[in-house]
Amino acid sequence: MIFVIKQTFYSNINNDDHQKKMNILSFRQKPDNILRPLVRYSFVALKYLIVRINYQLWQYQQRQISLTYSSLIPAIIITTTGWICTIFWIAKTQWPNDVFPVTIDESARIFHIPCFMIVVRFMIVINCILEILWIIFIRKVLNYDSGINDLLIYYSIHDDDLDIFQQYKQYLYRLTLFSDYISMQSAISFILALTYWMARTNYELFLKYNAGEISLIILILSILLIIIEYIHCLFLISLIIIPFKALIIMVEFLIIQLKQVVSLTQTIFDYRFDRHLSVLITLSMKWHDFQTQYSHIFDHTSKLNKDLKEVLLAIETVSKASIIFATVFYSKRVTETMHGIYARLSNVPAFNHKCCRQLLAWNVCDE
């Protein structure tokens, strides 16, 4: 897993000597140099977090991806930890008091999360969806039918040929600054919360060990499971933050290209009645540019949509599952609150009975 984290956060795509390793969480560059870092960033996020295979763009382009042990290390580690966590969480839901020393009820009490079982079941659903999505993407890559890879290959080759207006370069630059800030703050918050969860759970395990409730072997195995869960949750955080940031900026880049085509058509429309030779030559060149740019944008959009439809389906499934689990969680919270209110109200007759007994005793004393 150290290899995966290192390769994920600090990676090179090309072997040129002048390229430097870049932090995958932030790819801030100069306003005039946006596309090449974006391609590098997107490809690293794609191959390590989504496809989970270490390969290069030229290998995909030439259909020479080699499935060696070194290239499959990310897939082996990420998939193994993911399935261990999934099986562990399923066992927790089936035998909540027998699988792990810290039970579901104790976890709910420690972290102040009522209905902790719902959170565990939601994580099982998320893991299953991500594994299905991984199978779809790795199949596309190994069959050399990945639209995102084709798009990144095109941009890596023709990045110098893409003329972007200065205002749009500034917009992309500000967007990268903003996305870098949001991603860094989100990553720090999630990692701190996960670290607290791991430390507090280990603390509870040591308390049980000192009290003689669990043996040393159970303590070691439990700590190993906690570490595996921690690593897998770090992967889930990276999968949420890193690829989606690249996807948002890539979509904005396509929209910018489309806006430039619209501006070009406006220029052609403004001079359509001018019959001067120089204007006609300029219009002919602009018309050719319009046809070329429009066909490229259409091709890029279709390539992106080829892979994006599975991603959007997964996002839609996760959002629907989130709504369902949140509704169940909220309904149970409401039920527990109502039970608490009823429990408090049930004390009213007891107090009334006690008051009546005291009044009767007082009446007896007066007589």
Secondary structure, DSSP 8 states (H G I E B T S, - for coil): -HHHHHHHHEE-SS--TT---EETT-----TT--HHHHHHHHHHHIIIIII-----HHHHHTT-----HHHHHHHHHHHHHHHHHHHHHHHHHHSTTTSSSS-HHHHHHHHT-SSHHHHHHHHHHHHHHHHHHHHHHHHHHHTT--HHHHHHHHHHHSGGG----HHHHHHHHHHHHHHHHHHHHHHHHHHHHHHHHHHHHHHHHHHHHHTTSS-HHHHHHHHHHHHHHHHHHHHHHHHHHHHHHHHHHHHHHHHHHHHHHHHHHHHHHHTTT---HHHHHHHHHHHHHHHHHHHHHHHHHHHHHHHHHHHHHHHHHHHHHHHHHHHHHHHHHHHHHHHHHHHHHTHHHHHHHHHHHHHHHHHHHH-
